[in-house]
Structure formats: C-alpha cells, structure tokens
Amino acid sequence: MIHDSFGRALRDLRISVTDRCNFRCTYCMPAEIFGEGYKFLPRAEILTFEEIARLARLLVGMGAVKLRLTGGEPLVREEVEKLVAMLAAVEGVQDLTMTTNGFLLPQKAAALQQAGLRRITISLDSLDDAVFRRMNGNRSGVQKVLDGIAAAEQAGFSPIKINAVVQRGVNDHTIVDLARWAKERGYILRFIEYMDVGTLNGWRLEQVVPAKEIVARIHAEMPLEPIERNYRGEVAARFRYRDGGGEIGLIASVTMPFCGDCTRLRLSPEGQLYTCLFATEGTDLRGPLRAGASDAKLEQIIREMWSARDDRYSEVRAALTEEARHQSKVEMYHIGG
C-alpha cells in the first residue's frame, strides 16, 4: 500500500476508457464546444485493453481494491465487456463497477454482468423530459435511460445507484420528484453538487445548490436522518429515510470538501494518471509502457507520483484567486468525474 504526502492511501482507481460520449451534458461536454468538428483522441493514442489491465494489476498491487470504469461514456468503447472480464480476473479486486448514462445498457447490461461487472451507477439528472434534454444537449429523452435501468435490473445488478448533478435554476426544482421515484423503486440516489471541473462548462458558484439545501428540501417531504459512511474515503455523505425506505447520498465537493480522506487515482484514456479531479496535469504511463518499461519501472513511476501527491483543491478553492481557479484543468469528460 502506498501513501501520499498527507498519509492518504490509494484505494480507488477510476479508469476512463474513452473520451467520447453520445451525450452533450452542459456541465461536462457542452455541445457548442464539443460539436461535430471536435477532435477526439485517435484510436492509436488510446490505451488498449491489455495495457489498461496491466496497469490495473500493478495499481491493485499497490492498494487499489476498487475499480470503476468511466468515460466519456464507457459503453461507446467497442466490446468494453472484454475489458470488464480482464479486470474481473485481476487478483485483489474487491469491487468492479461502472458509471454510465444508461443509453446503451439495453444492448450491454447482460454481457457486462456475465463478464464480471459487480455494480452499476446510472446518471439521470431529472425525470422531467424537457429538463433532461436541456441538460444532455437534447441527445436523449428520459425513457431511454429508464429502459437502460430496467435492463440493468433484469441482468441482475442490485442495488442500482443513480447519479444526479444539481444546478440551480436548471433542475433543482425536480430533485424531490427524483428522490421520491428512486425511493419507491429501491434505487440509491446520489446528488452531486455542480462542480468547477475543467474550464469549459461555464461553472458559476451561484448555480451550486448546497448539499444541505438538497437534504432540507427532501426532508421536508420525506424525513431523513444522517448515517455513517460505508468506509473511510467514501465521497458521499449518506442519509436514510426515517420510514426505512432506503437512502440518498450527497457528493458535496464544493460546500463540504472531502479531500482529507481522498483515496482516488484516475487513469485517462491515453494513459495519463491524475491524482485529483481538478488536476492541471497528469503523469504519463503510456510512453514508458509502450517503450518497454518493466513492471518495476512502472511501479516506481507510480510510487513517486503518489508519494508526492498533495492535492486538496476543494479545501482551498475559496482561498484561490479568480485566475488560479480558472487555470487550465483536465476536463471532466476526460477522466470521468
């Protein structure tokens, strides 16, 4: 197990398998920037499944027991279930999960489950079709995602988690309806504060709905009480319904930073390792990997990078100058949020 400069151990590895997505969510890949002419990574620059599996094996050996596949949208990567099977076979992996927009799950859910994917999280920002379309660049209606959720359930995934990014004046008026819907169906709903990831999503602090406000709105309709996190480093503050009807979570990077317990490392599609969601630069592994570096050499690069890690952007955000907050950061679509 490796520890950074604040004594934080590596536990979670998020693997972005592609920088492409079939949605254009305004908080991640706004359509006016990521249009038809946008140049995504060429196939030759993206890590192969074998390269990803090799790096994952090394990182699991250094403490990363939880692997999450992300994108972009991971299901647009062809035959991603083959990668799932390769990762499921890595000794020491305790949890293998995926975050997806759900659009392609009707075609993929069964294959993912059979390949060894253990859990799945599906993004759904609102049940209101007009609101949802506004947020995803009019790439999908709600029903397509509901079909994906149904396919995941039919394939045997349980419990299913739902992620919802909340923006004031956009979808915050629909959060209670979403919470009630998830409660009735036994889904674990996670509300995510709108974050200043990257520099292209037009983030403004006034559009952030604080986690405490989200809880208060839901509590007024369906009483809640706080419960402990499942493990140290879990990002979501958890609340359960007092009537025993399940739980919600709040990922509050803006108003309740959790940097002190951050255990996450992110691998980008082209083999850059990022030690923070708000990082300005990564550490290249693809170069050494394709130049013939040994496992020992790759481990050395990773250990040196992690031991020097001192990221705590969310904790110091308020003290940063405007210029510092808007310096070039890796984009969310590139490392999966």
C-alpha positions as CSV (number, residue, x, y, z in Angstrom):
1,M,0.0,0.0,0.0
2,I,1.3,3.5,-0.9
3,H,0.6,6.8,0.9
4,D,0.7,10.4,-0.3
5,S,2.2,13.4,1.5
6,F,-0.9,13.7,3.7
7,G,-0.9,10.0,4.6
8,R,-3.8,9.1,2.3
9,A,-3.6,5.6,0.9
10,L,-4.5,4.6,-2.6
11,R,-7.8,2.6,-2.6
12,D,-9.9,3.6,-5.7
13,L,-8.9,3.6,-9.3
14,R,-11.2,5.3,-11.8
15,I,-10.4,4.1,-15.4
16,S,-11.6,6.3,-18.2
17,V,-11.8,4.1,-21.3
18,T,-12.7,6.7,-23.8
19,D,-13.0,10.5,-24.2
20,R,-16.1,10.1,-26.4
21,C,-19.7,10.3,-25.4
22,N,-23.1,10.1,-27.1
23,F,-24.5,12.9,-24.8
24,R,-23.5,16.5,-24.6
25,C,-24.3,17.4,-20.9
26,T,-23.8,21.1,-20.3
27,Y,-21.8,20.6,-17.1
28,C,-19.4,18.2,-18.8
29,M,-19.3,18.4,-22.7
30,P,-21.3,21.4,-23.8
31,A,-22.5,21.0,-27.4
32,E,-21.3,24.4,-28.5
33,I,-17.7,23.3,-27.8
34,F,-17.9,19.6,-28.4
35,G,-19.6,19.8,-31.8
36,E,-19.3,17.6,-34.9
37,G,-15.9,19.0,-35.7
38,Y,-14.4,18.4,-32.3
39,K,-11.2,16.2,-32.5
40,F,-11.3,13.4,-30.0
41,L,-8.3,11.1,-29.3
42,P,-7.2,9.0,-32.3
43,R,-7.6,5.2,-31.6
44,A,-3.8,4.7,-31.7
45,E,-3.4,7.1,-28.7
46,I,-5.9,5.3,-26.5
47,L,-4.7,2.5,-24.2
48,T,-5.6,-1.0,-25.4
49,F,-7.5,-3.3,-23.0
50,E,-4.3,-5.2,-22.4
51,E,-2.4,-2.0,-21.4
52,I,-5.3,-1.0,-19.1
53,A,-5.4,-4.4,-17.5
54,R,-1.6,-4.4,-16.9
55,L,-1.7,-1.0,-15.2
56,A,-4.7,-2.0,-13.2
57,R,-2.9,-5.1,-12.0
58,L,0.1,-3.0,-10.8
59,L,-2.2,-0.5,-9.1
60,V,-4.2,-3.1,-7.4
61,G,-0.9,-4.5,-6.0
62,M,-0.3,-1.0,-4.5
63,G,-3.7,-0.9,-2.8
64,A,-6.4,0.0,-5.4
65,V,-9.1,-2.6,-4.4
66,K,-12.0,-0.7,-6.1
67,L,-12.0,-0.2,-9.9
68,R,-14.6,2.0,-11.6
69,L,-14.9,2.2,-15.4
70,T,-15.9,5.7,-16.7
71,G,-15.5,7.8,-19.8
72,G,-16.7,9.9,-21.6
73,E,-19.4,7.2,-21.9
74,P,-17.7,3.8,-21.3
75,L,-20.3,1.9,-23.3
76,V,-19.3,3.6,-26.6
77,R,-16.0,1.8,-26.3
78,E,-16.4,-1.2,-28.5
79,E,-16.5,-4.6,-26.7
80,V,-15.9,-2.9,-23.3
81,E,-17.2,-6.1,-21.7
82,K,-13.9,-7.8,-22.7
83,L,-12.1,-5.3,-20.6
84,V,-14.5,-6.0,-17.7
85,A,-13.7,-9.7,-17.9
86,M,-9.9,-8.9,-17.9
87,L,-10.3,-6.6,-14.8
88,A,-12.6,-9.1,-13.0
89,A,-9.8,-11.6,-13.2
90,V,-7.2,-9.4,-11.5
91,E,-6.4,-10.9,-8.1
92,G,-7.2,-8.5,-5.3
93,V,-10.0,-6.6,-6.9
94,Q,-12.8,-6.3,-4.4
95,D,-15.2,-4.1,-6.3
96,L,-15.6,-3.6,-10.1
97,T,-18.2,-1.1,-11.1
98,M,-19.1,1.3,-13.9
99,T,-20.7,4.7,-14.3
100,T,-22.8,5.1,-17.5
101,N,-25.5,7.3,-18.9
102,G,-27.5,4.2,-19.5
103,F,-28.5,4.8,-23.1
104,L,-26.7,1.6,-24.4
105,L,-27.5,-0.6,-21.4
106,P,-30.3,-2.5,-23.2
107,Q,-27.7,-3.9,-25.5
108,K,-24.9,-4.2,-23.0
109,A,-26.2,-5.0,-19.5
110,A,-26.3,-8.8,-19.7
111,A,-22.9,-9.0,-21.3
112,L,-21.4,-6.7,-18.6
113,Q,-22.9,-8.8,-15.8
114,Q,-21.7,-12.1,-17.3
115,A,-18.2,-10.6,-17.8
116,G,-18.0,-9.9,-14.0
117,L,-19.1,-6.3,-13.5
118,R,-20.4,-6.2,-9.9
119,R,-22.2,-2.9,-9.7
120,I,-23.5,-0.1,-11.9
121,T,-24.3,3.6,-11.5
122,I,-26.5,5.3,-14.0
123,S,-26.7,9.1,-14.5
124,L,-30.1,10.7,-14.6
125,D,-30.3,14.4,-13.7
126,S,-34.1,14.7,-13.9
127,L,-37.3,12.8,-14.6
128,D,-38.7,15.9,-16.5
129,D,-38.0,15.1,-20.1
130,A,-37.6,18.7,-21.2
131,V,-35.2,19.4,-18.3
132,F,-33.3,16.3,-19.0
133,R,-33.0,17.0,-22.7
134,R,-31.8,20.6,-21.9
135,M,-29.1,19.1,-19.7
136,N,-27.8,16.4,-22.1
137,G,-27.7,18.5,-25.2
138,N,-31.0,17.0,-26.5
139,R,-29.3,13.7,-27.1
140,S,-31.8,11.5,-25.2
141,G,-35.2,11.5,-23.6
142,V,-35.7,10.2,-20.1
143,Q,-37.4,6.9,-21.4
144,K,-34.1,5.8,-23.0
145,V,-32.4,5.9,-19.6
146,L,-35.3,4.3,-17.9
147,D,-35.0,1.5,-20.4
148,G,-31.3,1.2,-19.5
149,I,-32.1,1.0,-15.8
150,A,-34.7,-1.7,-16.5
151,A,-32.1,-3.7,-18.5
152,A,-29.6,-3.4,-15.7
153,E,-32.2,-4.7,-13.2
154,Q,-33.1,-7.6,-15.5
155,A,-29.4,-8.5,-15.8
156,G,-29.2,-8.8,-12.0
157,F,-27.5,-5.6,-10.9
158,S,-28.6,-4.7,-7.4
159,P,-28.7,-2.2,-5.8
160,I,-28.6,0.2,-8.7
161,K,-27.2,3.7,-8.0
162,I,-28.5,6.8,-9.7
163,N,-26.3,9.9,-10.0
164,A,-27.9,13.4,-10.5
165,V,-25.9,16.6,-10.9
166,V,-27.9,19.5,-9.5
167,Q,-27.8,23.0,-11.0
168,R,-29.8,25.9,-9.6
169,G,-32.3,27.3,-12.0
170,V,-31.9,24.2,-14.2
171,N,-33.1,21.0,-12.5
172,D,-33.2,21.8,-8.8
173,H,-37.0,22.1,-8.9
174,T,-37.2,18.4,-9.8
175,I,-35.0,16.9,-7.1
176,V,-37.8,15.9,-4.7
177,D,-39.7,14.1,-7.5
178,L,-36.5,12.3,-8.4
179,A,-35.9,11.3,-4.8
180,R,-39.4,10.0,-4.4
181,W,-39.2,8.0,-7.6
182,A,-35.9,6.4,-6.5
183,K,-37.2,5.7,-3.0
184,E,-40.2,3.9,-4.4
185,R,-38.1,1.7,-6.6
186,G,-35.2,0.9,-4.1
187,Y,-32.5,2.8,-6.0
188,I,-29.7,4.5,-4.2
189,L,-29.8,8.1,-5.3
190,R,-26.7,10.3,-5.2
191,F,-27.0,14.1,-5.7
192,I,-23.8,15.8,-6.9
193,E,-23.1,19.4,-6.4
194,Y,-22.3,21.2,-9.7
195,M,-18.5,21.3,-9.8
196,D,-15.9,23.5,-11.4
197,V,-14.2,20.6,-13.2
198,G,-12.1,21.7,-16.2
199,T,-12.6,25.1,-17.7
200,L,-15.3,24.6,-20.4
201,N,-18.5,24.1,-18.6
202,G,-19.2,27.7,-17.6
203,W,-19.3,26.9,-13.9
204,R,-20.6,29.7,-11.6
205,L,-20.8,29.4,-7.8
206,E,-24.4,30.8,-7.8
207,Q,-25.5,27.8,-9.7
208,V,-24.4,25.4,-7.0
209,V,-27.2,24.1,-4.8
210,P,-25.5,23.2,-1.5
211,A,-26.0,19.7,-0.2
212,K,-27.6,20.9,3.0
213,E,-30.3,22.6,0.9
214,I,-30.9,19.5,-1.1
215,V,-31.3,17.5,2.1
216,A,-33.6,20.1,3.6
217,R,-35.9,20.1,0.5
218,I,-36.2,16.3,0.6
219,H,-36.5,16.1,4.4
220,A,-39.5,18.4,4.3
221,E,-41.4,15.9,2.2
222,M,-39.8,12.6,3.3
223,P,-38.0,12.9,6.6
224,L,-34.3,11.9,6.6
225,E,-31.6,11.2,9.2
226,P,-27.8,11.0,8.7
227,I,-25.9,7.7,8.7
228,E,-22.3,6.8,8.7
229,R,-20.3,6.4,5.5
230,N,-19.7,2.9,4.4
231,Y,-15.9,3.2,4.6
232,R,-13.2,5.9,5.1
233,G,-12.8,7.7,1.8
234,E,-16.4,7.3,0.6
235,V,-17.3,10.5,-1.1
236,A,-21.0,10.6,-0.4
237,A,-22.5,11.8,2.8
238,R,-25.3,9.4,3.5
239,F,-28.9,9.9,4.7
240,R,-31.6,7.3,5.2
241,Y,-35.4,7.8,5.2
242,R,-36.8,7.5,8.7
243,D,-39.5,5.2,7.5
244,G,-36.9,2.7,6.4
245,G,-37.4,3.3,2.7
246,G,-33.8,3.4,1.6
247,E,-31.2,6.2,1.4
248,I,-29.8,9.1,-0.5
249,G,-26.2,10.4,-0.7
250,L,-24.7,13.9,-1.3
251,I,-21.4,14.4,-3.1
252,A,-20.6,17.9,-1.9
253,S,-17.2,18.8,-3.3
254,V,-18.0,22.5,-3.2
255,T,-19.6,23.1,0.1
256,M,-18.4,20.1,2.2
257,P,-14.9,19.1,0.7
258,F,-13.7,15.6,1.5
259,C,-10.1,16.0,0.3
260,G,-8.7,14.8,3.7
261,D,-9.9,11.3,3.0
262,C,-9.5,11.2,-0.8
263,T,-8.1,7.8,-1.9
264,R,-8.7,8.1,-5.7
265,L,-6.4,7.9,-8.6
266,R,-7.6,8.5,-12.2
267,L,-6.3,6.9,-15.4
268,S,-7.2,8.8,-18.6
269,P,-7.9,7.1,-22.0
270,E,-4.4,7.9,-23.3
271,G,-2.6,6.7,-20.2
272,Q,-2.2,9.8,-18.0
273,L,-2.5,9.3,-14.3
274,Y,-4.3,12.1,-12.4
275,T,-4.2,12.5,-8.6
276,C,-7.1,14.9,-8.4
277,L,-10.3,15.5,-10.3
278,F,-9.2,19.2,-10.5
279,A,-5.6,18.4,-11.6
280,T,-3.8,20.7,-14.1
281,E,-1.5,17.9,-15.4
282,G,-1.0,14.2,-15.2
283,T,1.8,11.6,-15.2
284,D,2.4,9.8,-18.4
285,L,2.4,6.0,-18.3
286,R,1.6,5.2,-21.9
287,G,5.1,6.4,-23.0
288,P,7.1,4.2,-20.7
289,L,4.6,1.4,-21.2
290,R,5.0,1.3,-25.0
291,A,8.7,1.9,-24.7
292,G,9.1,-1.4,-23.0
293,A,9.2,-0.4,-19.3
294,S,9.2,-3.2,-16.8
295,D,6.6,-3.6,-14.1
296,A,9.1,-2.5,-11.6
297,K,9.8,0.7,-13.5
298,L,6.1,1.5,-13.9
299,E,5.6,0.9,-10.2
300,Q,8.4,3.2,-9.4
301,I,6.8,6.0,-11.5
302,I,3.5,5.5,-9.8
303,R,5.0,5.4,-6.3
304,E,7.0,8.5,-6.8
305,M,3.9,10.3,-8.2
306,W,1.6,9.2,-5.3
307,S,4.1,9.9,-2.6
308,A,4.4,13.5,-3.8
309,R,0.7,14.0,-4.0
310,D,-0.6,17.0,-2.1
311,D,-3.8,17.8,-3.9
312,R,-6.6,19.4,-1.9
313,Y,-8.3,21.7,-4.4
314,S,-11.8,21.6,-2.9
315,E,-10.5,22.5,0.5
316,V,-8.5,25.5,-0.8
317,R,-10.9,26.6,-3.6
318,A,-12.3,29.5,-1.7
319,A,-8.9,30.9,-0.9
320,L,-7.7,30.8,-4.5
321,T,-7.6,33.8,-6.7
322,E,-10.0,34.0,-9.7
323,E,-7.1,33.4,-12.0
324,A,-6.0,30.3,-10.1
325,R,-9.5,28.8,-10.0
326,H,-9.7,29.2,-13.8
327,Q,-6.3,27.9,-14.8
328,S,-6.4,25.1,-17.3
329,K,-7.6,21.9,-15.6
330,V,-8.3,18.4,-17.0
331,E,-11.9,18.2,-18.3
332,M,-14.5,16.0,-16.6
333,Y,-15.3,14.0,-19.8
334,H,-11.6,13.1,-20.0
335,I,-11.3,11.4,-16.6
336,G,-14.9,10.5,-15.7
337,G,-15.7,12.8,-12.8
